Amino acid sequence: MTRSRHIPLGSGFYSTGEPVAWAHPEAGDVLDFAAHRHFAAAAEAAKVDFMFYGETLSLADAGGEVVEAYSAGRFDSLTMYSALAAETSKLGLMATVNTSYYDPYELARQYASLDAISGGRGGCNLVTSAAPATAANFTAGDVPRAERYPRATEFTDLLKRLWTKGPQGMSFRGHFFDVATDAGLPPSPQGHPVLMQAGESPAGRDFAAAGADLVFTGFDSVERGQPFYADVKQRVADRGRDPGAVKIMAAAFVHVAGSDGEAAEELAEIRRSLTTPAMVHTYLGRYFGRDLSAYDVDGPLPDLEPDWAVADVFTANRLRGERDPRRAFARLKAIADDEHLSMTRLVQRVFDDALLATVVGSPETIADLIEDAVDRRAVDGFVFSSALQPYGMDRFYSLVLPILRNRGRFRDDYEGDTLRDHLGLPPVASVRR
């Protein structure tokens, strides 16, 4: 089996969401710039390819009421990266952008500026959205589900044209966008920012195969990752692109300690600190579309029928591989019934059935898993995050990366300047000034 020298790795900074133990004594204040500066500096010192910000443009809601009481205030990713570009010199800077609401020219200009300022280290994770709470923030309103990926495809095409035209300006007339500009953009040292796309559906996979450099997916297991990997690579080849030039990057939380048992015990303690009664009521209440605050979190799951008009959007996206909300709820209830779990224990249990699993173990266990997943073609690389932001990844850098380096699977130092260099992606022709 052929082994690559370098396994691509990114580090994700999540400031919100249930896996983030914001109240834990070892967590920092994610609204303090110093936390983001530490995260970026540590990732660069470890020679990681890029750092990654997820992005949500609204708080989660149920029946019109905000339910993420533990989340307040989120920095804009591109604004933060403009500051971090001055604090770093090699680290890639990957932000998440919602194609359903952004304006292509405005975004192209912002990214061209970031890429020029950072010396070619910009990356753009393109997503779509159908969340009513997000749509309500924007004048244009919601994008019909059937139009999300056609719009995203045209959006991406327009972005690339704007970037590669550079100072010359251009005209574009499509189904969704009509742009004519002679206001050129600063040229990128890497041709244009690296494009990443996340999408599990067939339409999402086609979108990624057509134009993405990286494909972002959740990690479950090697066996479940292999069919996705093979399918996306084939879709890339079917479009006349080199499958090796498109990297499959799997996202997971990671917790490492001296032994497998110690890591498991620490993770259990983190989850206990996270699953407060209010959090359990909120988390499970979104599956039901109902207020569950009257129920004992140490008791069983309530015997209630969900209010599907409220629960649909949330439930359909919580359990990996299950997009039908009713089947997702049935799966949740089956876990609770079969394993005789209380509401609190159920929430702790389904963290690993939710959007991102947690890879937990000793340094050797985690290094072995990374190598195995890459060598068996379930992934090309990983984007790891920690429940303890911004310091949790430091332990991964000091304990796991030396093992991968000793095995010849991770770099000792950066070998180029741009994010494309770090990832070994083919160059994009730069525009002339």
SVG drawing of the C-alpha trace seen along z (x, -y; Angstrom):
<svg xmlns="http://www.w3.org/2000/svg" viewBox="-47 -50 58 53">
<polyline fill="none" stroke="black" stroke-width="0.4" points="0.0,0.0 1.4,-3.4 1.9,-5.8 2.1,-9.6 4.7,-11.5 2.4,-14.1 -1.1,-13.7 -3.1,-17.0 -4.3,-18.3 -6.5,-21.3 -7.5,-22.6 -11.0,-23.7 -12.0,-26.5 -15.6,-26.1 -17.0,-28.8 -20.5,-27.3 -22.4,-24.1 -22.9,-21.2 -19.5,-19.5 -17.8,-22.8 -17.4,-22.7 -17.3,-26.5 -17.9,-26.4 -15.1,-23.9 -12.3,-25.3 -9.8,-24.5 -11.7,-26.4 -10.9,-30.0 -13.1,-33.0 -13.8,-32.6 -14.8,-36.3 -11.3,-37.3 -9.0,-37.9 -6.2,-36.4 -7.9,-33.0 -7.9,-33.1 -4.3,-34.4 -3.2,-31.5 -5.1,-29.0 -3.5,-30.3 0.0,-30.5 -0.1,-27.0 -1.4,-25.6 1.3,-27.3 4.0,-26.2 2.7,-22.6 3.0,-23.1 -0.7,-22.4 -2.0,-23.1 -4.8,-25.5 -7.1,-26.6 -10.8,-26.5 -13.8,-28.5 -17.2,-27.0 -19.9,-29.7 -23.5,-29.9 -25.3,-33.2 -28.0,-32.7 -28.6,-31.1 -30.6,-27.9 -34.3,-28.4 -37.4,-26.4 -40.8,-27.9 -39.2,-31.3 -37.4,-31.2 -33.6,-31.2 -32.4,-28.0 -28.6,-28.4 -28.5,-30.4 -24.9,-29.3 -23.9,-31.0 -23.7,-34.7 -21.8,-36.7 -19.6,-35.3 -16.8,-37.0 -17.0,-37.4 -14.5,-34.9 -13.0,-37.1 -12.6,-40.0 -10.8,-37.8 -8.5,-36.4 -7.5,-39.9 -6.1,-40.3 -4.6,-36.8 -2.9,-37.2 -0.7,-39.8 0.0,-37.4 1.0,-34.4 3.2,-33.9 2.5,-30.3 -0.8,-29.0 -3.7,-28.6 -6.9,-30.6 -10.1,-28.7 -13.4,-30.4 -17.0,-29.2 -19.1,-31.2 -22.9,-30.8 -23.6,-30.9 -27.3,-31.3 -26.9,-34.8 -23.6,-36.4 -23.0,-38.6 -20.4,-37.0 -18.6,-40.3 -18.4,-41.5 -17.1,-38.1 -14.6,-37.8 -13.2,-41.3 -12.9,-40.4 -11.2,-37.1 -8.9,-38.6 -7.8,-41.1 -7.3,-38.5 -5.3,-36.3 -3.1,-39.2 -2.6,-40.4 -1.7,-36.9 0.6,-36.0 -1.8,-33.4 -3.1,-31.6 -6.8,-32.1 -9.3,-29.2 -13.1,-29.4 -15.5,-26.7 -18.7,-27.0 -21.9,-25.9 -25.7,-26.4 -28.5,-26.9 -32.2,-26.3 -32.5,-27.5 -35.4,-30.0 -33.7,-31.8 -30.7,-32.5 -32.8,-33.6 -34.6,-36.1 -31.3,-38.0 -31.2,-38.8 -33.3,-41.0 -33.4,-38.4 -35.0,-35.9 -34.8,-32.1 -33.5,-30.3 -35.8,-27.4 -34.2,-24.1 -34.3,-23.1 -32.3,-26.2 -29.6,-25.9 -27.0,-23.9 -27.7,-25.4 -27.2,-28.8 -24.1,-27.6 -22.6,-26.3 -23.2,-29.6 -21.9,-31.5 -18.6,-29.4 -18.2,-29.9 -18.6,-33.6 -16.1,-33.7 -13.5,-32.0 -14.0,-34.3 -13.7,-37.4 -10.6,-36.1 -8.8,-35.0 -9.8,-38.2 -8.1,-40.2 -7.5,-43.9 -9.2,-43.6 -12.8,-43.5 -15.5,-41.4 -19.1,-40.8 -21.3,-37.8 -24.9,-37.1 -26.4,-33.9 -29.6,-32.6 -29.0,-33.9 -26.4,-36.6 -25.8,-39.5 -22.5,-41.3 -20.6,-43.8 -17.5,-45.3 -14.4,-47.2 -13.3,-47.4 -10.5,-44.8 -9.3,-42.7 -5.8,-42.3 -4.1,-39.3 -3.6,-36.2 -0.2,-34.7 -1.8,-31.3 -4.0,-32.0 -7.2,-32.1 -8.1,-30.9 -8.5,-27.2 -12.1,-26.1 -13.6,-23.6 -17.2,-22.3 -19.3,-20.2 -22.2,-18.2 -23.3,-14.6 -26.3,-14.6 -25.8,-13.5 -26.3,-17.2 -23.7,-18.3 -21.2,-15.6 -21.7,-16.7 -21.2,-20.4 -17.9,-19.4 -16.7,-17.2 -17.2,-20.0 -15.0,-22.7 -13.8,-22.1 -10.2,-21.6 -11.2,-20.0 -14.3,-18.1 -15.3,-18.4 -17.2,-15.5 -17.8,-14.2 -15.8,-11.2 -17.6,-8.1 -15.4,-5.1 -13.1,-3.8 -15.7,-1.4 -18.4,-4.1 -15.9,-6.6 -14.7,-4.3 -17.9,-4.4 -18.1,-8.2 -14.5,-8.5 -14.8,-6.3 -18.0,-7.9 -16.7,-11.5 -13.4,-10.5 -15.4,-8.8 -17.6,-11.9 -14.4,-14.0 -13.0,-11.7 -16.3,-11.8 -15.9,-15.5 -12.5,-15.2 -10.6,-16.3 -7.7,-14.5 -9.1,-12.7 -5.8,-13.0 -6.0,-16.8 -9.2,-16.8 -8.6,-16.0 -11.3,-14.5 -11.0,-16.1 -12.9,-14.4 -13.9,-16.5 -13.8,-15.1 -13.3,-16.2 -10.2,-14.7 -9.2,-14.0 -5.8,-12.5 -4.3,-11.5 -1.5,-9.2 -3.6,-6.1 -6.9,-5.0 -8.5,-4.7 -7.3,-8.1 -8.5,-9.8 -11.9,-8.1 -12.2,-9.2 -11.3,-12.8 -13.7,-12.9 -16.5,-11.6 -15.7,-14.4 -15.8,-17.0 -19.2,-15.7 -20.6,-15.7 -19.6,-19.4 -21.3,-20.1 -24.6,-18.3 -26.2,-20.7 -30.0,-20.3 -30.6,-23.4 -28.5,-22.1 -30.2,-18.6 -33.6,-20.2 -32.5,-22.5 -30.8,-19.7 -33.6,-17.1 -36.3,-19.8 -35.2,-20.5 -35.7,-16.9 -39.2,-17.1 -39.9,-20.7 -41.3,-21.2 -40.3,-22.7 -39.1,-19.8 -38.1,-21.9 -40.7,-20.2 -39.1,-16.8 -36.4,-15.3 -33.2,-15.0 -32.3,-12.0 -35.5,-10.3 -36.4,-8.6 -37.1,-10.3 -40.7,-11.8 -43.3,-9.7 -44.4,-12.5 -45.0,-12.9 -42.7,-15.6 -44.1,-18.8 -42.8,-18.2 -43.5,-21.7 -40.9,-22.9 -38.5,-19.9 -38.0,-19.1 -35.1,-21.4 -33.1,-20.6 -33.7,-16.9 -32.9,-16.2 -29.3,-17.3 -28.3,-15.9 -27.5,-12.2 -24.9,-11.4 -26.2,-9.7 -29.8,-10.3 -31.5,-13.2 -35.1,-12.2 -36.2,-13.8 -38.7,-11.1 -36.2,-8.3 -33.6,-10.4 -36.0,-10.8 -36.9,-7.1 -33.2,-6.2 -32.7,-8.5 -35.6,-6.9 -34.4,-3.4 -31.0,-4.2 -32.7,-5.5 -35.0,-2.5 -32.5,0.2 -29.8,-1.1 -32.2,-2.3 -30.7,-5.7 -31.8,-8.8 -32.2,-12.1 -28.7,-13.2 -27.0,-9.9 -28.8,-9.9 -27.3,-13.3 -23.9,-12.2 -24.3,-9.0 -25.5,-10.6 -22.6,-13.1 -20.8,-10.4 -23.8,-9.8 -24.2,-13.5 -22.6,-15.7 -19.0,-15.2 -17.6,-12.1 -14.9,-12.3 -11.7,-10.4 -10.4,-9.5 -7.4,-7.6 -3.7,-7.5 -1.3,-9.3 -0.5,-5.9 -4.1,-5.0 -5.0,-8.2 -1.9,-8.2 -2.8,-4.6 -6.4,-5.6 -5.2,-8.6 -2.8,-6.4 -5.4,-3.6 -8.1,-5.9 -5.7,-7.4 -4.1,-4.2 -7.4,-2.4 -8.8,-5.3 -11.5,-6.5 -10.0,-10.0 -7.1,-12.0 -6.7,-14.1 -8.5,-15.4 -9.8,-18.6 -9.6,-18.1 -11.2,-20.2 -11.2,-20.1 -14.1,-20.5 -11.8,-22.7 -11.2,-25.9 -8.7,-27.4 -6.1,-25.2 -7.4,-21.7 -5.5,-21.1 -2.2,-21.8 -2.0,-18.3 -2.7,-16.8 0.2,-18.8 2.6,-17.8 1.6,-14.1 0.3,-12.9 2.2,-14.8 5.7,-13.7 4.5,-10.1 3.3,-10.9 6.5,-12.7 8.6,-9.7 6.6,-7.6 7.2,-10.0 3.5,-10.9 3.6,-14.6 6.0,-17.4 8.8,-18.8 8.4,-22.2 6.4,-24.1 7.8,-23.6 6.1,-26.5 4.3,-29.7 0.7,-29.4 -2.1,-27.2 -2.0,-25.4 1.7,-24.6 0.9,-23.1 -1.9,-20.9 0.0,-19.8 -2.7,-21.2 -2.0,-21.9 -1.2,-25.6 -3.8,-28.0 -2.5,-30.5 -2.0,-33.9 -3.3,-37.0 -1.1,-39.8 -1.0,-43.2"/>
</svg>
